[in-house]
Amino acid sequence: MGLFKRNPFGHILFIKRWLILVFGTLTHRRYRGFNSLHIDGSEIIRALPDTNVLFISNHQTYFADVVAMFHVFNASLKGREDNIKNVGYLWKPKLNIYYVAAKETMRAGLLPRILAYVGAITVERTWRSDGKDLQKHEQKEVNMNDTENIGVALDDGWVITFPQGTTKSFKPVRKGTAHIIKNHKPIVVPIVIDGFRRSFDKKGLRPKKKGILQSFIIKEPLQIDYDNESIEEIVEKIEYAIEQHPSFLKVLSIEEIQEQEELDRYRKWNID
């Protein structure tokens, strides 16, 4: 690797590698020590091709979810079996991992801008602005450059996306993810996470509680008929895969109900 070799977005890979190593080392104990991370499905990660893989996941914090994915993916690729023991797996990380994030989130301070260099594909949310949902008549047109950038990232490697576009539970899956799947035909790998909302603050930067069991479940790739399945059918398939379909509301545990109550309190005080 040349010292100044760049990825398709102009990021210098040498700098990206060291950012992943430094931030990964600093955050490791948040998933193994301060709290524990239960992982299932690391063998699925090792079986994936190097490019055109789209990870879809539910979302609980702005940054802690993504950081955990960088840990789990790299640990799995280095042969760790459902664990992130020995942070040495970050010495030579996979550099073609990207994640989709809102532009307003990644521009909100110095640290988010640094984290964006690690692999953010920033998109302008059409349905939300300044932390508030927009009315239908206020919503913006989709920026086609954002969609094209996701395609460039898929051609180069792996992309992580949160198809609900929010950290709130059981919100509808945005159709944009289904359009990306139909247009680019990636391997689609669902991930279901839990415990991050209880162990971190809303942004996922500050630990909130100790001793929380965080779960990280990697599922088998979805079977999708890219040409014949409709956008609505793919959306529904995504909702079931990441366990955010409305039917899952009927089987909430006491702990999950408490999570929902906590979210309601955040919304009441305009924190969410």
N, C-alpha and C positions, 0 to 999 in steps of 0.2 A: 504494500500500500504506500503510495507516495504521500509525503508529509502533508501536502496541501490538496489531496484528492477530495473532490466534492460529490455530494449526492445530487439528484436532479433538481433540488430546491436551492442549491448553492451553499449548503452547509458543509463546512470543512469536517471531514470524518474524524480526523485526529482530535479536534476539539470536542466533537460529539462523544467520542469514545471516553475521553477523560471526564466529561460532565456526567456520563452514566456511571462511571466508576466512583466518582466522588459522591454524588448524590445517592447512589445505591448503597455505598458503605455507610453513609450518615443515616439512612433510613432503615437499614437492615433490622435493627433491634425493635423497630415498631411492629414488625411482623413476626419476629422470632426473639422473644425476650420480654419486652414490655407487654406485648400480646402474642398470641400464637395464631398461626395461619394453617388451617387444614386444607390441603390440596388433594384433588382427585382428578386423574386423567392426564398426568404428565406424559404418558406414552403416546397420547394423541398428538401432542405438540411435536414430538420427535418424528412422527410419521408424515408431517406436512411438507409440501414442497417449499422452496425458498422464496417464491413470489406468488402473487395473486391469491392471497389468503385474507379473508375479511373476518375479523372477530366481532361478534355482536354480544353485548352484555347489558344487564341492568346497571344502574348508576346510583351511587350513594353519597359520594363526596366529589369535589372538583378534581383533586389531584391524587389522593391516596389510592384510589382504584387503579389508576394508570400506572403508578409507581409499583404497585403490587404485581401488575401484569409484566412489567419489565423484569422484575425479580423472578417470577415463576417461569416465564418463557426462557430466559437465559439459563436458569438452573436446570430446567428440563432438557434443554439442548446439550447441556454439559453432563447429562447422565444422572442427575439427581432424580430419585424416585419419589415423587409426591412430597418433596421437601425443599427447603432453601438453605440447608446446612452449608456452612463454609462459603462465605461471600466471595471466595476466589473465582466463582463462575462468572463474575463481572469483569475479570481481567481482560478478556477478549470477547466483549458482548456482540450480539447480533446488531448490526448498525442500520439495517434496513427495516426497522420497526417504526411505524408512524401511528399517530392517534388523531382523531378528529376532535377539535375543540372550538368553542365559540370565540370569535375574535375579541369580544368585549372582556371575556375572562382572561385571555392570554395577554391582554394589554394593561391589565389592572395591577401595575406595580413591577418592580425590577425582577423579583423572583419568578413570577409567571413568564416574563419575557425570556429569562434564562432557560426555564423549563421548556419553553416553546422551541428552543434550538435543538433540544434532544429529539424532537420528531413531530411537533404539532403541525397538523394541517388545519389552519384556521378557516372557519366558515362563518358567514354572517347569518345569524338566525333570522328567518323571515317572520317568525311568529312571536318574537320576544325582543324587548329593547330596554336597556337600563334596569334590568332585573324585574320587569313587569311583562306579563302576557299582553299581546296586542289584540285589539278587536279585529274581526275578520277584514273589515274595510281598511284597517290601518296596516295590515301585513304587507311586507315587501315582496318584490319579485325575487325569484331564486337567482343568485349570482352564478352564471354558468362556469365562470373561472374556478369557483369552489369545487364544483362537480368534476371538472377536468383535472384539478390537482389531486383529487382522490384517485382518479384513474391512473395518473402518473405514479402515485405512491403504490398502487396495486401492481403496476408493471415492474416496479423496483423491489417490492418486498411485501411485508405484512402490514395491514391497517386495522387498528382498533377503533370501533365506533360504538356509541351509545345511542341506539335508534330512537329512544324516547326523547332525547334532547334535553333532559332534565334529570335532577337527582330525586325527584318526587316519585314515589311508588305508584304503580298502576296507572300511569299516564299513557295515552295512546302512542303507539309506535308511529313515527313520522314516515310518510310514504317515500321520502327521498331515499331512504336506505333500500327500499324495495326496487326503486328505479336503478340505483347503482348496481344492485345484484343482477337485474335483468340485462343491463347494458354491458357490464364487464365480466359477468359469469365467473365470479371468484368461488373458491371453496369457502363455505360459510361455516364458521365454528362458533357455536353458542357457549357463553360463559355465564354462570350464575354466581353472584357474590352475595355475601351477607356478613353482618357484624361490623362493617366499616363505619356505618352511621353512628353506632354506639361507641366506637373506640376513637373516633376522630371528630374534630369540629367540622362545620359545613364545608370549608375549603379543603379539608383533608391535610392541613399543614400542622395543626397542633393536636397532639394526643389528648383525649378527653377522659378516658377511663382505662384502668389497667385490668389485666386478666380477662379480656374479652376474646372469645374464640371467633376468629374470622374464618369464613369458609370461602373456598375458591374452587368451583366445580366446572371442569372442562368437559363438554359433551361432544359426542361424535358429530362430524360435519352433517349439515342438513342435506337431505335429498330434495333437490329442486329441479323442476322442469323449466329451465330458463325461458324457453320459447313459448310454452303453452300455459303456464300458470299466470294468472292475472296479478296485478299489483296488490289487490285486496287479499288474494290467497296467500301471497308471500308475506304480507304484513301480519296476517293471522298466524302464519307458521312461525314468524319471529316472536310474536307475543307469547305463544306457547313455549317456544324453545328457551326463552329467557325468563319464563315463569312470571310474566307480567300480563297475561290475559285476564280479563275481568273475572273469569270463572275461578281463578285462584283466590279471589277475595273471600270465597265461601269457606276456605280451609285455613284461615289465618290462625296462627298459634297465639297464645297469650303474649309472648314476647313480641311478636310482629304487631299485635294490636297496640302494645305500649309504644312501639316505634312510630306507628301512625299517629298516636296521640301526641307524641313529641313533635312530629312534623306540624301538626295542627297548631301547637303552641308557637312554633317558629313563625308560621304564617300570621298568627294573630299579632305578633310583635314586629311584623315586616322584616324578619331576619331571613326567612327562606327566599 
